[in-house]
Amino acid sequence: MAFLGRLTRQLSKRFNPLVPGSSARSISFNLTDEQKEIQETTYKFAVEEVVPTAAHYDETGDYPWEVLQKAFDLGLMNTTIPQEYGGLGLSLLEACIVQEEVGFGCTGIATAMGGNSLAESPVIIAGGHELKEEVSG
């Protein structure tokens, strides 16, 4: 038992970011200025375009083509697709920020937006350059 106590104390000193000389790295969960801008832009889109139409799409079952086109025009789709293939090249965290903000307005529309990237991801991950260019149009 004493050995386990000593080991725990040694490891906590070595990996505790509050202890000077520790090899632990600090992690910040704060959004960068760019991520905040993405969040604000997407929130504004959700409030102005998604929330007012969500009930209509829920009631009718129509596909939200107009909303998706506006999202595409604003740059809120194909978020993780590299820029060289027509996407934004955002990180997964930034894509989650977009999904979360649109989901605030309507999870169905957020799913339709996110599904677009899901279909392209296997090609981006495993496809050759020619296929990537062909699929990205």
C-alpha positions, 0 to 999 in steps of 0.5 A, spaced: 500 500 500 505 504 501 508 503 494 502 505 491 501 511 495 508 513 493 507 512 486 501 516 486 504 522 489 510 522 484 505 521 478 501 527 481 507 531 482 510 530 475 503 530 471 500 536 475 500 542 471 499 546 477 506 544 479 512 548 477 517 543 472 511 538 471 511 535 464 503 536 464 500 541 458 495 546 460 488 545 456 484 551 455 477 549 453 476 557 451 474 558 444 479 562 439 476 568 436 475 565 430 471 559 433 467 565 437 466 568 430 463 561 427 459 560 433 456 567 432 455 567 425 451 560 426 447 562 431 445 568 427 443 564 422 439 559 426 435 564 429 434 568 423 433 562 418 432 555 422 427 557 427 422 561 423 421 555 418 423 549 423 415 548 425 413 548 417 418 542 416 416 538 422 409 539 420 410 537 412 416 533 412 418 537 406 426 537 405 429 544 407 432 545 401 431 553 401 435 553 408 440 548 406 442 553 400 442 559 405 447 555 409 451 553 403 451 560 401 453 562 408 459 557 408 456 553 413 456 546 410 462 541 408 465 544 414 470 539 415 472 538 407 479 541 406 479 547 402 482 544 396 476 540 395 471 546 396 470 545 403 472 550 409 477 545 412 475 546 419 476 542 425 471 537 428 471 542 434 469 547 429 464 543 425 461 541 432 460 548 434 456 549 427 452 543 428 450 545 435 448 552 433 444 549 428 441 544 432 439 549 437 434 552 431 432 545 429 435 538 430 432 535 423 435 541 419 442 540 423 442 533 421 440 534 414 446 539 414 451 534 417 449 528 413 452 532 407 459 532 410 458 524 412 457 522 405 463 526 403 468 524 409 470 517 406 472 519 399 476 525 403 479 520 407 480 514 403 479 516 396 485 518 391 486 526 388 482 524 382 476 522 385 476 527 391 476 532 385 470 529 381 466 528 388 467 535 390 465 538 383 
